[in-house]
Amino acid sequence: MSADWNRLYRSIFPDLVRFLHRKVWDRERAQDLAQEAFVRALRVEPDQPRAFLFAVAANLARDEARTVLRRKRHLTLLKSEVDGRAFRLDPARELDERERWERVREALEALTERDRDVLLLWDSGLDYEEIAHEAGLAVGAVGTTLARARKRLVAAFEAVEAGHEAHS
Amino acid sequence: MKHIADGDLHAYLDGALELYPPDDAERIRAHLEVCEPCRERLREEEGLHNAAKAVLDAGAPGSVVPLPFEELRRRAEASRPEGSDGSGAPSRLRKLAWAASVAVALGMGWMAGRTPFASPSAPGLAFRMEGEATATTSGSTRAPEETGAIESRLATARDDDAGGRAVEADVEATREAAALARVAAAPSPAPMPEAVEAAPMAMESPRRVREALGDRSTADQAGAPPAAVLAEPVPPAVLRDRAAASWILRASAEEVTAPVISGSRVVESSDSIRQVRGRPVTALMQRAPAGALVIPDLSARSEADRLDARPMDVQPSPAVAASTGDGAARAAPEAPLQIPGLAVVGMDFADVAPGVGAVRVVQMIPGDTVHVEVFFGGLGTTRDGASGEVPERILRSELPEGVHQVAKALESGWVVVRGRIPEAGLRSLLRLLR
């Protein structure tokens, strides 16, 4: 069992972080929550680990949004100075990265919660069946939801970009 | 001829037609071969598909560095409650994070009906509570049927992890209280200097406790400044470690000898009455408001306790003074004894250097496992460092390997920040203190 979970961990962890990152917009926090999801999964060793992991991750992200005080700018400053992992980028690159994330975040927020979740689950590598199970949709409805979500995302992102260029 | 729906085109692009009924999948493929308008739409949707993917990639976190798997396995084992199949642990710990709550220890003297607010001063309160506490010895705790009800509610809540179902608000408070009581009762895997010993004692009237705090809450709403301890939700990173969660309760139980968390709502009184330094205490759950302050008054009371009732010049906080009706009580200068932006996970009174005591506030960077100890001396509440200079003994302290410290003299007193963080990082934290 341990070997299987080790393999699952290596294969799913990056996807889980990718999924969570678009929820919490903090790389280290996303990794932390992904680890927490795995810790919980290891405690119960569910029959469907992938589905369990993403369900727990979604709940963790939801709890995070509900309870964590948002002091992003402040915490960004702290982390950049005290967390070794944050030293990988030079300040200019990090600033660019954060500005890019901010635009994507704005665009994603233009979607309904369900459309956003379905899109992020797809982007994290889940197949239609898994997404349907996770989102409570029929498999045949996943494509429709994704089509709508993609259309809105691209339109919203273009609007955000246009607004940004107008300001600069 | 019916054209293909957008959703089916996206399923085609995502390679998901295999999950469709075979006849449907075949119909879509066949139609695409003969219908030029649909092929044109497919190309358009493919462009959209790629554009959306590019947007999502722009929001990706980059490379990730996972912890070694064995470390995760170790954490999972460490946080699995004894005798549990594991299914209950996540929920129980998560509820602690939800609670953003703290436990406040109240002396049995208060439980016996003499509220601490009747005391003219804080030290008097602390000493009287100790004396009265020893007179109370045994009794029962929560009725079995009530415990069963909590168990049932907890079982319901466990399903919440996988299913994400909402939990009713009225169940929340009871579960939080039960969860914290369990954590407190559990043996701590980490060695602690003074363990809280579970000792069932008589609990005369939890209702009276609630009533007393209810009165106090009313006073707080009337504008009394907050005199709270733990201000933020405990991050999951901390709650992975049951020892840390226990420690939170223990720190509160050791240091708080009166309901100092004003400005916060009582969630529930628990049934656990324990011995802390020989003093029976009971735990109360309170939901602390975000951004609450830690006031010097608390540290002074702690030191009085530590010094075994030696008289000191203790000044109650304005909140305490207001609640006691002691108009002559001098208000201690309030100061935020914490680094803003970091989660407070505990506080106590500790030696920062041999013979130099200080208020120690342990804080964590939310979402991380790095913690720092922030020592405050002076501020009119301790005898050391009242001159506003950092005592030489602190500057010459021998620190454990990997631990750094930075110190700063304040207008009154001093502050020292320690942690396994490079000095530059500690300095940046220190700068955040006003």
Boltz contact constraints between the chains, C-beta under 6 A:
constraints:
  - contact:
      token1: [A, 6]
      token2: [B, 69]
      max_distance: 6.0
  - contact:
      token1: [A, 9]
      token2: [B, 69]
      max_distance: 6.0
  - contact:
      token1: [A, 13]
      token2: [B, 66]
      max_distance: 6.0
  - contact:
      token1: [A, 14]
      token2: [B, 64]
      max_distance: 6.0
  - contact:
      token1: [A, 17]
      token2: [B, 61]
      max_distance: 6.0
  - contact:
      token1: [A, 17]
      token2: [B, 64]
      max_distance: 6.0
  - contact:
      token1: [A, 18]
      token2: [B, 60]
      max_distance: 6.0
  - contact:
      token1: [A, 21]
      token2: [B, 61]
      max_distance: 6.0
  - contact:
      token1: [A, 22]
      token2: [B, 59]
      max_distance: 6.0
  - contact:
      token1: [A, 27]
      token2: [B, 61]
      max_distance: 6.0
  - contact:
      token1: [A, 28]
      token2: [B, 367]
      max_distance: 6.0
  - contact:
      token1: [A, 29]
      token2: [B, 367]
      max_distance: 6.0
  - contact:
      token1: [A, 30]
      token2: [B, 61]
      max_distance: 6.0
  - contact:
      token1: [A, 31]
      token2: [B, 64]
      max_distance: 6.0
  - contact:
      token1: [A, 32]
      token2: [B, 237]
      max_distance: 6.0
  - contact:
      token1: [A, 32]
      token2: [B, 367]
      max_distance: 6.0
  - contact:
      token1: [A, 35]
      token2: [B, 67]
      max_distance: 6.0
  - contact:
      token1: [A, 36]
      token2: [B, 236]
      max_distance: 6.0
  - contact:
      token1: [A, 38]
      token2: [B, 72]
      max_distance: 6.0
  - contact:
      token1: [A, 39]
      token2: [B, 72]
      max_distance: 6.0
  - contact:
      token1: [A, 39]
      token2: [B, 75]
      max_distance: 6.0
  - contact:
      token1: [A, 39]
      token2: [B, 76]
      max_distance: 6.0
  - contact:
      token1: [A, 40]
      token2: [B, 90]
      max_distance: 6.0
  - contact:
      token1: [A, 42]
      token2: [B, 76]
      max_distance: 6.0
  - contact:
      token1: [A, 43]
      token2: [B, 76]
      max_distance: 6.0
  - contact:
      token1: [A, 43]
      token2: [B, 80]
      max_distance: 6.0
  - contact:
      token1: [A, 43]
      token2: [B, 86]
      max_distance: 6.0
  - contact:
      token1: [A, 43]
      token2: [B, 89]
      max_distance: 6.0
  - contact:
      token1: [A, 44]
      token2: [B, 86]
      max_distance: 6.0
  - contact:
      token1: [A, 44]
      token2: [B, 87]
      max_distance: 6.0
  - contact:
      token1: [A, 52]
      token2: [B, 162]
      max_distance: 6.0
  - contact:
      token1: [A, 55]
      token2: [B, 162]
      max_distance: 6.0
  - contact:
      token1: [A, 56]
      token2: [B, 161]
      max_distance: 6.0
  - contact:
      token1: [A, 59]
      token2: [B, 164]
      max_distance: 6.0
  - contact:
      token1: [A, 67]
      token2: [B, 233]
      max_distance: 6.0
  - contact:
      token1: [A, 69]
      token2: [B, 290]
      max_distance: 6.0
  - contact:
      token1: [A, 71]
      token2: [B, 341]
      max_distance: 6.0
  - contact:
      token1: [A, 74]
      token2: [B, 341]
      max_distance: 6.0
  - contact:
      token1: [A, 75]
      token2: [B, 341]
      max_distance: 6.0
  - contact:
      token1: [A, 81]
      token2: [B, 425]
      max_distance: 6.0
  - contact:
      token1: [A, 81]
      token2: [B, 428]
      max_distance: 6.0
  - contact:
      token1: [A, 82]
      token2: [B, 421]
      max_distance: 6.0
  - contact:
      token1: [A, 82]
      token2: [B, 425]
      max_distance: 6.0
  - contact:
      token1: [A, 100]
      token2: [B, 58]
      max_distance: 6.0
  - contact:
      token1: [A, 101]
      token2: [B, 59]
      max_distance: 6.0
  - contact:
      token1: [A, 104]
      token2: [B, 55]
      max_distance: 6.0
  - contact:
      token1: [A, 104]
      token2: [B, 58]
      max_distance: 6.0
  - contact:
      token1: [A, 104]
      token2: [B, 59]
      max_distance: 6.0
  - contact:
      token1: [A, 123]
      token2: [B, 56]
      max_distance: 6.0
  - contact:
      token1: [A, 128]
      token2: [B, 16]
      max_distance: 6.0
  - contact:
      token1: [A, 128]
      token2: [B, 19]
      max_distance: 6.0
  - contact:
      token1: [A, 129]
      token2: [B, 19]
      max_distance: 6.0
  - contact:
      token1: [A, 139]
      token2: [B, 19]
      max_distance: 6.0
  - contact:
      token1: [A, 143]
      token2: [B, 7]
      max_distance: 6.0
  - contact:
      token1: [A, 143]
      token2: [B, 8]
      max_distance: 6.0
  - contact:
      token1: [A, 143]
      token2: [B, 10]
      max_distance: 6.0
  - contact:
      token1: [A, 143]
      token2: [B, 11]
      max_distance: 6.0
  - contact:
      token1: [A, 144]
      token2: [B, 7]
      max_distance: 6.0
  - contact:
      token1: [A, 146]
      token2: [B, 10]
      max_distance: 6.0
  - contact:
      token1: [A, 147]
      token2: [B, 6]
      max_distance: 6.0
  - contact:
      token1: [A, 147]
      token2: [B, 7]
      max_distance: 6.0
  - contact:
      token1: [A, 147]
      token2: [B, 10]
      max_distance: 6.0
  - contact:
      token1: [A, 150]
      token2: [B, 48]
      max_distance: 6.0
  - contact:
      token1: [A, 150]
      token2: [B, 52]
      max_distance: 6.0
  - contact:
      token1: [A, 153]
      token2: [B, 52]
      max_distance: 6.0
  - contact:
      token1: [A, 153]
      token2: [B, 55]
      max_distance: 6.0
  - contact:
      token1: [A, 154]
      token2: [B, 48]
      max_distance: 6.0
  - contact:
      token1: [A, 154]
      token2: [B, 51]
      max_distance: 6.0
  - contact:
      token1: [A, 154]
      token2: [B, 52]
      max_distance: 6.0
  - contact:
      token1: [A, 157]
      token2: [B, 55]
      max_distance: 6.0
